[in-house]
Amino acid sequence: MRRFLAPILIVLAVLAPPGVAQADKGPVTRTTLSSPVNFAPGGDRLIVGTTLTLAAGESRHLRGRLQATSSTTVIVAMNATLKCLSGGTQVGISATSSRNHEGSDTTSYAIDGHLPLYVDLLFTAPSAGSYQCGLYGRTATSRTDLTYQLTAVAGGYTWLEASQTDQVGAHWWQNPACDSIGSSPTCTYIGPGQPDSAFVFYEPGVPHDKWTVGTSTTVVQALANVTMTTCYKGTASCDRVPEAYRLARTSGSHSVVNVRLEVLQMDGDGSHTCNRTTTALSAKTILDDAHHYTAYLSLPSVPVLGTCGRQFMMRVYVEHVSGSPVKIDGVQGQTSLTNGIMMNL
């Protein structure tokens, strides 16, 4: 029987649609992993990378897919991170998606034993120069007697995409800070003992982040990655949820949430919604064994109505349906776990 191992680092689940390039403004180049890359505990390992030479203020949309197998049947942590470096130092925020790899013998993935993770980042150059941007893998376990490695799968399964032209005026949203144990006052919880629902990027009492669309733009693209964590009995990830509201973790136990991405075009003075474009409300199941889940949501073609104003807001509606309470993750250190991007098309 497989045993769960408490990871050393926060691990956050991602299940996402097949890797289709987003409709960024201009061409998108995909760099595909040409041969397998192993990564073992001990820090980030570059899996596939690219160099971007940018002027100050230029933006690029990066999207990565990391698919990995494991040399062990034991459950271990797996992270996929996008970040850009200059002189070996990270520039700006990074984005991370992760999940426990359930082992070489798992049959719960589309390909047995193969766990795919997706991650998005909008990188904006603070100054002119060359930046080394890459998709990184990381794994960890709390067991000191376990020797293992994960292997990034080549053959089109692991890749890094980068838009090749400036995504002029593109905008990045991120959730407030929420540490791995869930003690931050800006962590958001939903479910038993908590509010039934929440709007991500649209927190009550906080000035809403508005984006002004390009002057000649008639269509925009929106996407969001929202990471959530189940708060079952005994987990150390939900510090502000009393044990009395948590359910026991058992075989197959899970929480269910409904999610919906909403793009709001404001009226002329930016005070009220003039038009709302949304995805369908969809149910997401977060297994307690996985513990974390990232909902990947997108609206590839949002009209810019001439009868409304030029300001937009993004929000994601998240509603608890069943199971233990759920934490909606945010920024941890230098990495963003819940974020959104809007681009002029």
The 8 nearest C-alpha neighbors of each residue, nearest first, counted from 0:
[[1, 2, 73, 72, 3, 104, 74, 102],
 [0, 2, 73, 72, 3, 74, 102, 101],
 [3, 1, 73, 4, 0, 74, 72, 101],
 [2, 4, 74, 5, 1, 73, 288, 75],
 [5, 3, 6, 74, 141, 2, 75, 140],
 [4, 6, 141, 3, 7, 140, 75, 142],
 [7, 5, 140, 141, 8, 76, 4, 139],
 [6, 8, 141, 140, 139, 5, 9, 76],
 [9, 7, 6, 10, 139, 76, 179, 140],
 [8, 10, 179, 11, 6, 7, 76, 236],
 [11, 9, 97, 98, 76, 8, 99, 12],
 [10, 12, 97, 291, 98, 96, 292, 9],
 [13, 11, 98, 292, 291, 97, 293, 289],
 [14, 12, 293, 292, 116, 96, 97, 15],
 [13, 15, 293, 116, 292, 12, 294, 16],
 [14, 16, 295, 13, 17, 117, 294, 116],
 [15, 17, 18, 14, 295, 19, 117, 296],
 [18, 16, 19, 15, 117, 20, 64, 115],
 [19, 17, 16, 20, 64, 117, 15, 63],
 [18, 20, 17, 21, 16, 22, 62, 160],
 [21, 19, 18, 22, 27, 160, 23, 62],
 [20, 22, 23, 19, 299, 27, 62, 220],
 [23, 21, 20, 24, 299, 220, 344, 25],
 [24, 22, 21, 25, 162, 344, 27, 26],
 [23, 25, 344, 166, 22, 343, 26, 164],
 [24, 26, 164, 23, 163, 27, 162, 22],
 [27, 25, 163, 162, 28, 24, 164, 23],
 [26, 28, 162, 161, 163, 160, 29, 25],
 [29, 27, 161, 160, 162, 30, 26, 163],
 [28, 30, 160, 159, 31, 158, 27, 161],
 [31, 29, 159, 158, 160, 28, 32, 47],
 [30, 32, 158, 155, 33, 157, 29, 159],
 [33, 31, 153, 157, 158, 34, 47, 30],
 [34, 32, 153, 31, 154, 35, 155, 157],
 [33, 35, 153, 32, 36, 154, 152, 151],
 [36, 34, 153, 152, 151, 150, 37, 33],
 [37, 35, 151, 150, 46, 34, 38, 152],
 [38, 36, 150, 149, 151, 148, 35, 39],
 [37, 39, 149, 148, 44, 150, 36, 137],
 [38, 40, 148, 138, 149, 41, 147, 37],
 [41, 39, 139, 138, 42, 137, 38, 140],
 [40, 42, 39, 43, 139, 138, 137, 38],
 [43, 41, 137, 40, 44, 138, 39, 136],
 [42, 44, 137, 136, 135, 45, 41, 138],
 [45, 43, 136, 135, 46, 38, 137, 42],
 [46, 44, 135, 47, 134, 136, 133, 43],
 [45, 47, 135, 134, 44, 136, 36, 48],
 [48, 46, 134, 133, 45, 32, 159, 158],
 [49, 47, 133, 132, 134, 46, 159, 131],
 [48, 50, 132, 131, 133, 51, 47, 30],
 [51, 49, 131, 130, 132, 129, 52, 48],
 [52, 50, 130, 129, 53, 131, 49, 132],
 [53, 51, 129, 128, 130, 50, 54, 127],
 [54, 52, 127, 128, 57, 51, 129, 55],
 [53, 55, 127, 57, 56, 126, 128, 124],
 [54, 56, 126, 127, 124, 125, 57, 53],
 [55, 57, 124, 125, 123, 54, 58, 126],
 [58, 56, 165, 123, 54, 124, 55, 53],
 [59, 57, 123, 166, 165, 122, 56, 124],
 [60, 58, 122, 162, 121, 166, 165, 61],
 [59, 61, 121, 162, 161, 120, 122, 62],
 [62, 60, 161, 120, 160, 119, 121, 59],
 [63, 61, 119, 160, 118, 159, 120, 161],
 [64, 62, 159, 118, 117, 158, 160, 134],
 [63, 65, 117, 157, 158, 116, 66, 159],
 [66, 64, 157, 116, 115, 79, 67, 151],
 [65, 67, 115, 114, 157, 151, 152, 156],
 [68, 66, 151, 150, 114, 113, 152, 149],
 [67, 69, 113, 150, 149, 112, 103, 114],
 [70, 68, 149, 103, 71, 102, 148, 150],
 [69, 71, 147, 148, 103, 149, 68, 72],
 [72, 70, 73, 69, 102, 103, 147, 148],
 [71, 73, 102, 103, 104, 74, 1, 101],
 [74, 72, 71, 102, 1, 2, 75, 101],
 [73, 75, 101, 3, 102, 100, 4, 99],
 [76, 74, 99, 100, 140, 139, 73, 4],
 [75, 77, 99, 138, 139, 6, 100, 10],
 [76, 78, 138, 98, 97, 99, 137, 100],
 [79, 77, 97, 137, 136, 96, 138, 80],
 [80, 78, 136, 96, 95, 135, 97, 65],
 [79, 81, 95, 135, 94, 134, 78, 96],
 [82, 80, 134, 94, 93, 133, 135, 95],
 [81, 83, 93, 132, 133, 80, 84, 94],
 [82, 84, 132, 131, 90, 89, 130, 133],
 [85, 83, 89, 131, 88, 90, 87, 130],
 [86, 84, 130, 87, 88, 131, 89, 90],
 [85, 87, 88, 84, 130, 89, 131, 129],
 [86, 88, 85, 84, 89, 131, 83, 90],
 [89, 87, 84, 85, 86, 90, 83, 91],
 [90, 88, 84, 83, 91, 85, 87, 82],
 [91, 89, 84, 83, 88, 85, 92, 82],
 [92, 90, 89, 93, 122, 83, 333, 123],
 [91, 93, 333, 334, 90, 335, 94, 82],
 [92, 94, 334, 82, 81, 335, 333, 91],
 [95, 93, 335, 334, 81, 80, 120, 336],
 [96, 94, 80, 79, 336, 335, 334, 118],
 [97, 95, 79, 118, 11, 78, 13, 80],
 [98, 96, 11, 78, 12, 10, 77, 79],
 [97, 99, 12, 11, 10, 77, 100, 76],
 [98, 100, 76, 75, 77, 289, 101, 74],
 [99, 101, 75, 102, 74, 77, 76, 98],
 [102, 100, 74, 99, 105, 73, 75, 72],
 [103, 101, 72, 73, 104, 74, 105, 100],
 [102, 104, 112, 72, 69, 71, 105, 70],
 [103, 105, 102, 112, 72, 106, 111, 101],
 [106, 104, 112, 102, 107, 103, 111, 101],
 [105, 107, 111, 108, 112, 104, 110, 109],
 [106, 108, 105, 111, 109, 112, 110, 101],
 [109, 107, 110, 111, 106, 113, 114, 112],
 [108, 110, 111, 107, 113, 106, 114, 112],
 [111, 109, 108, 113, 112, 106, 114, 107],
 [112, 110, 106, 108, 113, 105, 109, 107],
 [111, 113, 103, 105, 68, 104, 102, 110],
 [114, 112, 68, 110, 67, 111, 66, 108],
 [113, 115, 66, 67, 108, 112, 100, 68],
 [116, 114, 66, 65, 113, 67, 64, 117],
 [115, 117, 65, 13, 64, 66, 79, 96],
 [118, 116, 64, 63, 65, 15, 96, 13],
 [117, 119, 63, 62, 96, 95, 64, 94],
 [120, 118, 62, 61, 63, 94, 121, 117],
 [121, 119, 61, 94, 60, 122, 62, 81],
 [120, 122, 60, 59, 61, 171, 123, 58],
 [121, 123, 59, 58, 120, 60, 124, 61],
 [124, 122, 58, 57, 56, 125, 59, 121],
 [123, 125, 56, 126, 55, 57, 58, 53],
 [126, 124, 55, 56, 123, 127, 57, 90],
 [127, 125, 55, 124, 128, 54, 56, 53],
 [126, 128, 54, 55, 53, 124, 125, 129],
 [129, 127, 52, 53, 126, 130, 54, 55],
 [128, 130, 52, 51, 53, 50, 131, 85],
 [131, 129, 51, 85, 84, 50, 132, 83],
 [130, 132, 50, 84, 83, 49, 85, 51],
 [133, 131, 83, 49, 48, 82, 50, 130],
 [134, 132, 48, 47, 81, 82, 135, 49],
 [133, 135, 81, 47, 80, 46, 63, 48],
 [136, 134, 45, 80, 44, 46, 79, 43],
 [137, 135, 79, 44, 78, 43, 46, 45],
 [136, 138, 43, 78, 77, 42, 44, 38],
 [137, 139, 77, 76, 40, 39, 78, 75],
 [140, 138, 40, 76, 6, 7, 75, 141],
 [141, 139, 6, 75, 142, 7, 76, 4],
 [140, 142, 6, 7, 5, 4, 143, 139],
 [143, 141, 140, 144, 145, 4, 5, 6],
 [142, 144, 145, 141, 140, 146, 139, 40],
 [143, 145, 142, 146, 141, 140, 147, 73],
 [146, 144, 143, 142, 147, 140, 71, 141],
 [147, 145, 144, 148, 143, 71, 39, 40],
 [148, 146, 70, 71, 145, 39, 149, 69],
 [149, 147, 39, 38, 70, 69, 37, 150],
 [148, 150, 69, 38, 68, 37, 67, 39],
 [149, 151, 37, 67, 68, 36, 152, 38],
 [152, 150, 67, 36, 35, 66, 37, 65],
 [151, 153, 35, 67, 66, 156, 157, 150],
 [154, 152, 32, 34, 35, 33, 156, 155],
 [153, 155, 156, 33, 152, 32, 34, 157],
 [154, 156, 153, 157, 31, 158, 32, 152],
 [155, 157, 153, 154, 152, 66, 158, 65],
 [158, 156, 65, 64, 66, 32, 155, 153],
 [159, 157, 31, 64, 30, 32, 63, 29],
 [158, 160, 63, 30, 29, 62, 31, 134],
 [161, 159, 29, 62, 28, 61, 63, 30],
 [162, 160, 61, 28, 27, 60, 163, 59],
 [163, 161, 27, 60, 59, 164, 26, 28],
 [162, 164, 26, 27, 161, 28, 25, 165],
 [165, 163, 162, 25, 166, 26, 59, 24],
 [164, 166, 58, 167, 57, 59, 163, 162],
 [167, 165, 58, 169, 59, 164, 168, 24],
 [168, 166, 165, 169, 58, 57, 343, 342],
 [167, 169, 166, 170, 213, 343, 342, 212],
 [170, 168, 342, 166, 167, 341, 343, 171],
 [169, 171, 341, 340, 168, 342, 172, 210],
 [172, 170, 340, 339, 121, 173, 341, 169],
 [173, 171, 339, 338, 340, 170, 200, 174],
 [174, 172, 338, 337, 339, 175, 335, 171],
 [173, 175, 329, 337, 200, 338, 330, 176],
 [176, 174, 329, 330, 185, 177, 173, 186],
 [175, 177, 330, 329, 331, 185, 178, 174],
 [176, 178, 186, 329, 183, 330, 328, 181],
 [179, 177, 181, 331, 180, 183, 176, 182],
 [178, 180, 181, 9, 236, 177, 331, 182],
 [181, 179, 236, 178, 237, 235, 238, 182],
 [180, 182, 237, 238, 178, 236, 179, 183],
 [181, 183, 238, 180, 239, 184, 178, 186],
 [182, 184, 177, 185, 186, 181, 178, 176],
 [183, 185, 186, 182, 177, 187, 181, 176],
 [186, 184, 183, 175, 176, 177, 187, 182],
 [187, 185, 177, 183, 184, 181, 188, 328],
 [186, 188, 327, 326, 185, 189, 328, 197],
 [189, 187, 326, 325, 193, 327, 186, 324],
 [188, 190, 193, 194, 195, 325, 196, 324],
 [189, 191, 324, 195, 193, 319, 194, 192],
 [192, 190, 193, 324, 244, 323, 189, 195],
 [191, 193, 244, 190, 194, 240, 324, 189],
 [192, 194, 189, 190, 191, 188, 195, 324],
 [195, 193, 189, 196, 190, 192, 188, 197],
 [194, 196, 190, 189, 319, 318, 193, 197],
 [197, 195, 318, 194, 317, 189, 319, 198],
 [198, 196, 317, 316, 199, 318, 189, 195],
 [197, 199, 316, 201, 315, 314, 317, 202],
 [198, 200, 315, 201, 314, 197, 316, 202],
 [201, 199, 314, 202, 174, 198, 313, 172],
 [202, 200, 199, 198, 314, 207, 203, 205],
 [201, 203, 205, 200, 204, 198, 199, 207],
 [204, 202, 205, 201, 206, 198, 207, 197],
 [203, 205, 202, 206, 207, 201, 200, 185],
 [204, 206, 203, 202, 207, 201, 208, 200],
 [207, 205, 208, 204, 202, 203, 201, 209],
 [206, 208, 201, 205, 209, 202, 200, 312],
 [207, 209, 206, 312, 210, 200, 172, 201],
 [210, 208, 312, 311, 207, 310, 211, 313],
 [211, 209, 311, 310, 312, 212, 208, 170],
 [210, 212, 310, 309, 311, 213, 209, 168],
 [211, 213, 309, 310, 210, 214, 216, 343],
 [214, 212, 216, 215, 343, 211, 168, 309],
 [213, 215, 216, 212, 309, 211, 217, 343],
 [216, 214, 213, 217, 212, 343, 218, 344],
 [215, 217, 213, 214, 218, 343, 344, 212],
 [216, 218, 303, 302, 215, 219, 304, 344],
 [219, 217, 302, 301, 303, 344, 216, 300],
 [220, 218, 343, 301, 344, 342, 300, 302],
 [219, 221, 299, 342, 300, 341, 298, 301],
 [222, 220, 341, 298, 297, 340, 299, 342],
 [223, 221, 297, 340, 339, 296, 298, 341],
 [222, 224, 339, 296, 338, 295, 297, 225],
 [223, 225, 295, 338, 337, 294, 293, 339],
 [226, 224, 337, 294, 293, 223, 338, 227],
 [225, 227, 293, 337, 328, 292, 336, 327],
 [228, 226, 327, 292, 326, 291, 328, 293],
 [227, 229, 291, 326, 325, 290, 230, 327],
 [230, 228, 325, 290, 231, 287, 324, 291],
 [229, 231, 324, 323, 325, 237, 245, 234],
 [232, 230, 245, 246, 323, 247, 248, 229],
 [233, 231, 247, 245, 246, 234, 242, 248],
 [232, 234, 231, 235, 242, 247, 230, 248],
 [233, 235, 236, 232, 231, 230, 237, 229],
 [234, 236, 180, 237, 233, 238, 181, 179],
 [237, 235, 180, 181, 234, 179, 238, 230],
 [238, 236, 181, 239, 180, 240, 230, 235],
 [237, 239, 181, 182, 180, 240, 236, 235],
 [238, 240, 237, 182, 241, 181, 188, 183],
 [239, 241, 237, 238, 242, 244, 230, 245],
 [242, 240, 243, 244, 239, 245, 238, 192],
 [241, 243, 245, 244, 232, 240, 233, 246],
 [242, 244, 241, 245, 246, 240, 232, 192],
 [243, 245, 242, 191, 241, 192, 246, 240],
 [244, 246, 231, 323, 232, 242, 243, 230],
 [247, 245, 231, 323, 232, 248, 244, 322],
 [248, 246, 232, 231, 249, 245, 252, 233],
 [247, 249, 231, 252, 287, 246, 232, 250],
 [248, 250, 252, 251, 247, 287, 288, 253],
 [249, 251, 252, 248, 288, 287, 253, 286],
 [250, 252, 249, 253, 286, 287, 288, 248],
 [253, 251, 249, 250, 287, 248, 286, 254],
 [254, 252, 286, 287, 285, 322, 251, 284],
 [253, 255, 322, 285, 321, 323, 284, 286],
 [254, 256, 284, 321, 320, 283, 285, 322],
 [257, 255, 319, 320, 283, 318, 282, 258],
 [256, 258, 282, 318, 281, 317, 283, 280],
 [259, 257, 317, 281, 316, 280, 282, 318],
 [258, 260, 280, 316, 315, 278, 279, 261],
 [261, 259, 315, 278, 277, 314, 296, 316],
 [260, 262, 277, 314, 276, 315, 313, 259],
 [263, 261, 313, 276, 275, 312, 277, 314],
 [262, 264, 275, 312, 311, 274, 272, 265],
 [265, 263, 311, 274, 273, 272, 310, 275],
 [264, 266, 272, 273, 269, 308, 310, 271],
 [267, 265, 308, 307, 273, 269, 271, 268],
 [266, 268, 308, 269, 307, 265, 309, 270],
 [269, 267, 270, 266, 308, 265, 271, 310],
 [270, 268, 265, 266, 267, 271, 310, 308],
 [269, 271, 268, 266, 265, 272, 267, 273],
 [272, 270, 265, 266, 269, 273, 268, 267],
 [273, 271, 265, 274, 266, 264, 263, 275],
 [272, 274, 266, 265, 264, 307, 271, 275],
 [275, 273, 264, 272, 263, 276, 265, 307],
 [274, 276, 263, 262, 264, 277, 261, 273],
 [277, 275, 262, 261, 263, 301, 274, 278],
 [278, 276, 261, 260, 262, 279, 275, 259],
 [277, 279, 260, 259, 280, 261, 298, 276],
 [278, 280, 281, 259, 277, 260, 258, 261],
 [279, 281, 259, 258, 257, 278, 282, 260],
 [282, 280, 257, 258, 279, 283, 259, 256],
 [281, 283, 257, 256, 258, 255, 284, 280],
 [284, 282, 256, 255, 257, 285, 281, 258],
 [283, 285, 255, 254, 286, 253, 256, 282],
 [286, 284, 254, 253, 292, 255, 287, 291],
 [287, 285, 253, 289, 288, 290, 252, 284],
 [286, 288, 290, 253, 289, 252, 229, 248],
 [289, 287, 286, 290, 3, 251, 252, 99],
 [288, 290, 286, 287, 291, 99, 98, 12],
 [291, 289, 287, 288, 229, 228, 286, 285],
 [292, 290, 12, 228, 11, 289, 227, 229],
 [12, 293, 291, 13, 227, 226, 285, 11],
 [294, 292, 226, 13, 225, 12, 224, 227],
 [293, 295, 225, 224, 296, 226, 292, 14],
 [294, 296, 224, 15, 223, 293, 225, 297],
 [297, 295, 223, 222, 294, 260, 224, 298],
 [298, 296, 222, 221, 299, 223, 295, 260],
 [297, 299, 221, 300, 220, 222, 301, 278],
 [300, 298, 220, 297, 221, 22, 301, 219],
 [299, 301, 220, 298, 219, 218, 302, 221],
 [300, 302, 219, 218, 220, 298, 303, 299],
 [303, 301, 218, 304, 217, 300, 219, 276],
 [302, 304, 217, 218, 305, 301, 219, 216],
 [305, 303, 306, 307, 302, 217, 274, 308],
 [304, 306, 307, 303, 308, 217, 309, 302],
 [305, 307, 304, 308, 266, 273, 267, 303],
 [308, 306, 266, 305, 304, 273, 267, 265],
 [307, 309, 267, 266, 265, 310, 269, 264],
 [310, 308, 211, 212, 311, 307, 265, 264],
 [309, 311, 211, 210, 265, 308, 264, 209],
 [312, 310, 264, 210, 263, 209, 265, 211],
 [311, 313, 209, 263, 262, 210, 208, 264],
 [314, 312, 262, 261, 263, 200, 311, 315],
 [313, 315, 200, 261, 199, 201, 198, 260],
 [316, 314, 260, 199, 198, 259, 261, 317],
 [315, 317, 198, 259, 258, 197, 199, 260],
 [318, 316, 258, 197, 196, 257, 198, 315],
 [319, 317, 196, 257, 256, 195, 320, 258],
 [318, 320, 256, 190, 195, 196, 189, 321],
 [321, 319, 256, 255, 318, 257, 322, 254],
 [322, 320, 255, 254, 319, 323, 256, 190],
 [323, 321, 254, 253, 255, 324, 246, 320],
 [322, 324, 245, 246, 231, 230, 254, 229],
 [325, 323, 190, 230, 191, 189, 229, 245],
 [324, 326, 229, 189, 228, 188, 230, 190],
 [325, 327, 188, 228, 227, 187, 328, 229],
 [328, 326, 227, 187, 226, 188, 228, 325],
 [327, 329, 226, 227, 177, 326, 336, 337],
 [328, 330, 174, 177, 176, 337, 175, 336],
 [329, 331, 176, 335, 177, 334, 175, 336],
 [332, 330, 178, 334, 176, 333, 177, 335],
 [331, 333, 334, 330, 178, 176, 335, 92],
 [334, 332, 92, 331, 93, 335, 330, 91],
 [333, 335, 93, 94, 331, 92, 332, 330],
 [336, 334, 330, 94, 337, 93, 329, 95],
 [335, 337, 329, 95, 330, 226, 328, 94],
 [338, 336, 225, 329, 226, 224, 174, 335],
 [339, 337, 173, 172, 224, 223, 174, 225],
 [338, 340, 223, 172, 222, 171, 224, 173],
 [339, 341, 171, 222, 170, 221, 172, 223],
 [342, 340, 221, 170, 220, 169, 222, 219],
 [343, 341, 169, 220, 219, 344, 166, 170],
 [342, 344, 219, 216, 169, 213, 220, 218],
 [343, 24, 219, 218, 342, 216, 220, 23]]
